């Protein structure tokens, strides 16, 4: 907390700004949740010979002292995971999947515990924390039910039908190195690890230190559900120190974070010829077409732009509205935004919580101040709220944003959205695609066919029609990920689990070899094979 924030932390909220959600009587505090006993339980088995700590964005106060991993600790964690992995891989898929299904039930029955931790470590509102619980439960159910189908041996037609028997096997890669971010510490840690575990891998995870307790709680619960403890290792420490060590030892790397760091991770993995999946940044666009339901679009924009205080890779930061409805839309959107309740209690009732750290607050403040200085109009928000907590910032709408304002092209990753007006469908598609990013987008229209037609022209990994991000992300049978600078690979669906495996083709030749036989010389064998190939095409074999 800066001196200026400290001096105003108890001041009254400025007139006309977002209201504060009242904390219910008897609400739990950080001291109630993060007890010495809880910290001792969660940090058991963590590879760390040093000490570090994490803090809550709500107040800036320390939450817990934690182990800090050295490069030697990371190497030891991989050694333990690698030693445990073969026995886990030899466990039948059905038994591995049963762990995920038990974990699903435990998460839902004990969700209050993890909701408290998510809120304390990220500062987000409880409803937004519950999105993580939903996402993890859905992923656990899906891969718990479908892993056997995804991983089972598959028969393929051989080079000579009936004589060549071909089977595709899926072998686990070994030990997955996972680097998880701070913004969704439950979903983007264990949510991504579940398909790795059920496909027979071990995982060495490096969560962000500031949100480590949530990831450690997930590990503790998975062990309770039946996962061997040594199969899931956690290392903690500064990203520039520990992150490269994870990449150095992993058989495959899963990373979620910034595009800049993602490039470094990809380079480190490429140098070792190991695979990598990356979900990176976004500058996501929402298109409100002229036939959209304005009221529903305005309500949807609040969810799309301000969930988790905008600290969501698939959050909307650019909002394109057809000029014929723009004034009506902006008025309704602004009214809803100004009515959002900000809060810092471990209870439902707040519509938005805090930013997670000083860096995020600095970026948000800089983007808004520069835009206003260069002529943009503040429609809502635009101020910090130290009266609630040191990192609170009001949900903000900017109008009249244009290049070269930083907020126009840079990812803000905070509760800030810019309004742009358009007149032509082709124009707005071009504008939405005019970014190096390609993660998520949103289209609002009453015409389903039109919505799908526009969606197919958007260069983003996911597109949501008449919602901001939740339908595509939550549909876990379908792949989710980014195009362009927004990443490589996909989570969810078949791609989300098969990426953690190596494809192995086993081909058995029967009766006759693929070589001259039955007295044929080379020339006769070549002629025979040529006739056979023509026949296979005629019989429409693939």
Secondary structure, 3 states (H helix, E strand, C coil): CCHHHHHHCCCCCCCCCCCECCCCCCCCCHHHHCCHHHHHHHCCCCECCEEEEEECCCCCCEEEEEEECCHHHHHHHHHHHHHHHHHHHHCCHHHHHHHHHHHHHHHHHCHHHHHHHHHHHHCCCHHHHHHHHHHHHHHHHHHHHHHHHHHCCEEEECCCCCCEEEEEEEEECCEEEEECCCCCCCCCCHHHHHHHHHCCCEEEEECCHHHHHHHHHHHHHHHHCCCCHHHEEEECCCHHHHHHHHHHHCCEEEEECCHHHHHHHHHHHHHCCCEEEEECCCCEEEEECCCCCHHHHHHHHHHHHHHHHHCCCCCEEEEEEECCCHHHHHHHHHHHHHCCCECCCCCCCCCECCCCCHHHHHHHHHHHHHHHHCCCEEEECCCECCCCCCCCECCEEEECCCCCCHHHHCCCCCCEEEEEEECCHHHHHHHHHCCCEECEEEEECCCHHHHHHHHCCCCCCEEEECCCCHHHHHCCCCCECCEECCEECCECHHHHHHCCEEEEEEEEECCCCCCCCCCCCHHHHHHHHHHHHHHHHHCCCC
